Amino acid sequence: MSNKKWIEDLEQGNKGERVVADYIVSNRPQYGIAEFRNDKKYDVRFSSITEEDLTIEVKTDRYEFIKGYKTWNIYVEVSCSGRDSGIMATEADYFIYYFPDFEEAYMISSEKLRKFIKDNPVDTDGLDWKTGSGDGGRVTGVTIHRKYWRKLFNVVTIKKDETLWK
């Protein structure tokens, strides 16, 4: 991946994190945004006077919109160069896969997603393991067909802000 493409993807991801964070604050008013991070621990931490802190990992996906066709897949990274990464490395309480162009976010506790992945180590209906992906072929992950496995997630609508997504 070129440096320019990587920077564009990072910018898209940061926008998605902001939109999802704003959605959570508007729907869980006891929380305020405490910090945004750019590391494997989590993307956003929320704090509250009455509740424990809440952390989220957000993946923003515009691939289907840009390519002009739906794959219906959610790609979840599990390792890179043989070491845990992605969902297996995050410390976030929740994993959120956000499709801004389709105004959908698929939310699941990180623990529940990790268990689902560990319980399904081979391809099955609506689940496809991929090796040799991203970062020069060093990434392993799983594609989860979001129509087939929709009930696994809490799916919410987040209205698209046209000023952010061009």
C-alpha positions as CSV (number, residue, x, y, z in Angstrom):
1,M,0.0,0.0,0.0
2,S,1.4,3.4,-0.9
3,N,2.0,6.0,1.8
4,K,-0.7,8.2,0.2
5,K,-3.3,5.5,0.3
6,W,-2.3,4.6,3.9
7,I,-2.8,8.3,4.9
8,E,-6.2,8.4,3.1
9,D,-7.3,5.3,4.9
10,L,-6.1,6.7,8.3
11,E,-8.1,9.9,7.7
12,Q,-11.2,7.9,6.8
13,G,-10.8,5.8,9.9
14,N,-10.4,8.9,12.1
15,K,-13.6,10.4,10.7
16,G,-15.4,7.2,11.4
17,E,-14.1,7.1,15.0
18,R,-15.4,10.6,15.5
19,V,-18.8,9.9,14.0
20,V,-19.3,6.7,16.0
21,A,-18.1,8.4,19.2
22,D,-20.6,11.3,18.7
23,Y,-23.3,8.7,18.1
24,I,-22.5,6.9,21.4
25,V,-22.4,10.2,23.4
26,S,-25.8,11.2,21.9
27,N,-27.3,7.8,22.8
28,R,-25.5,7.3,26.1
29,P,-25.6,10.8,27.7
30,Q,-23.9,9.5,30.9
31,Y,-20.7,9.2,28.8
32,G,-18.4,11.9,27.5
33,I,-15.4,11.4,25.1
34,A,-12.3,11.2,27.2
35,E,-9.7,10.4,24.5
36,F,-8.9,9.2,21.0
37,R,-5.9,6.9,20.6
38,N,-3.9,5.7,17.6
39,D,-2.6,2.4,19.0
40,K,-3.8,-1.2,19.3
41,K,-5.3,-0.7,22.8
42,Y,-8.5,1.0,21.6
43,D,-9.6,3.9,19.4
44,V,-11.9,5.9,21.8
45,R,-12.3,6.0,25.6
46,F,-15.4,7.4,27.2
47,S,-15.7,8.4,30.8
48,S,-18.6,8.8,33.1
49,I,-19.3,9.9,36.7
50,T,-21.8,7.1,37.2
51,E,-20.4,4.3,35.0
52,E,-17.1,2.6,34.4
53,D,-15.0,3.9,31.5
54,L,-16.1,2.4,28.1
55,T,-13.6,1.8,25.2
56,I,-14.3,1.0,21.6
57,E,-12.4,-0.1,18.5
58,V,-13.9,1.3,15.2
59,K,-13.3,0.0,11.7
60,T,-14.6,2.3,9.0
61,D,-15.4,0.6,5.7
62,R,-16.1,2.5,2.4
63,Y,-14.8,-0.3,0.1
64,E,-18.2,-1.4,-1.1
65,F,-19.3,2.2,-1.8
66,I,-16.1,3.1,-3.7
67,K,-16.1,-0.2,-5.7
68,G,-19.9,0.1,-6.4
69,Y,-21.0,-3.4,-5.3
70,K,-21.8,-5.0,-2.0
71,T,-19.7,-7.9,-0.7
72,W,-21.8,-8.0,2.5
73,N,-18.5,-8.8,4.4
74,I,-17.0,-7.6,7.6
75,Y,-13.3,-8.2,7.7
76,V,-11.8,-8.8,11.1
77,E,-8.0,-9.0,11.5
78,V,-6.8,-11.6,13.9
79,S,-3.0,-11.8,13.4
80,C,-0.1,-10.2,11.7
81,S,3.3,-11.9,11.2
82,G,2.1,-14.7,13.4
83,R,1.3,-12.5,16.4
84,D,-2.1,-11.5,17.7
85,S,-3.4,-8.3,16.2
86,G,-6.7,-6.7,15.5
87,I,-9.5,-8.1,17.5
88,M,-7.2,-10.5,19.3
89,A,-4.9,-7.7,20.5
90,T,-7.4,-4.9,21.2
91,E,-8.3,-4.0,24.8
92,A,-11.5,-2.3,23.7
93,D,-14.7,-3.3,25.3
94,Y,-16.6,-3.1,22.0
95,F,-15.8,-3.7,18.4
96,I,-17.7,-1.5,15.9
97,Y,-17.7,-2.0,12.1
98,Y,-19.0,1.2,10.5
99,F,-20.3,1.6,7.0
100,P,-20.8,5.4,6.6
101,D,-22.2,5.2,3.1
102,F,-24.9,2.7,4.1
103,E,-25.5,4.4,7.4
104,E,-25.0,1.2,9.4
105,A,-22.7,0.2,12.3
106,Y,-22.3,-3.4,13.5
107,M,-21.6,-3.4,17.2
108,I,-20.4,-6.3,19.3
109,S,-18.5,-6.8,22.6
110,S,-14.9,-7.6,21.8
111,E,-15.1,-10.6,24.1
112,K,-18.1,-12.0,22.3
113,L,-16.4,-11.5,18.9
114,R,-13.2,-13.2,20.0
115,K,-15.2,-16.2,21.3
116,F,-17.1,-16.4,18.0
117,I,-13.9,-16.4,16.0
118,K,-12.2,-19.0,18.3
119,D,-15.3,-21.2,18.2
120,N,-15.2,-21.1,14.3
121,P,-11.6,-21.9,13.3
122,V,-12.5,-23.1,9.8
123,D,-14.6,-21.8,6.9
124,T,-18.3,-22.3,7.4
125,D,-21.5,-20.8,6.1
126,G,-21.0,-17.0,6.0
127,L,-17.5,-17.2,7.5
128,D,-14.3,-17.3,5.4
129,W,-10.8,-17.3,6.8
130,K,-8.2,-15.3,4.8
131,T,-4.4,-15.6,5.0
132,G,-1.9,-13.5,3.1
133,S,-4.0,-10.3,3.4
134,G,-2.7,-6.7,3.9
135,D,0.7,-5.5,5.0
136,G,2.5,-7.4,2.3
137,G,0.6,-10.6,2.9
138,R,1.4,-10.8,6.6
139,V,-2.2,-10.5,7.9
140,T,-4.7,-13.3,8.7
141,G,-8.3,-12.5,9.3
142,V,-11.8,-13.7,8.9
143,T,-14.6,-12.3,6.7
144,I,-18.0,-12.5,8.3
145,H,-21.0,-12.2,6.0
146,R,-23.1,-9.5,7.6
147,K,-26.4,-10.7,6.3
148,Y,-25.8,-14.3,7.4
149,W,-24.5,-13.4,10.8
150,R,-26.5,-10.2,11.4
151,K,-28.1,-11.5,14.6
152,L,-24.6,-11.7,16.2
153,F,-24.3,-7.9,16.2
154,N,-26.3,-5.0,17.4
155,V,-26.9,-3.1,14.2
156,V,-27.7,0.6,14.4
157,T,-28.3,3.4,12.0
158,I,-25.9,6.3,12.0
159,K,-27.0,9.0,9.5
160,K,-24.3,10.0,7.0
161,D,-22.9,13.5,7.3
162,E,-22.4,14.4,3.6
163,T,-19.9,17.1,4.6
164,L,-17.5,14.4,6.0
165,W,-17.7,11.7,3.3
166,K,-17.0,12.8,-0.3
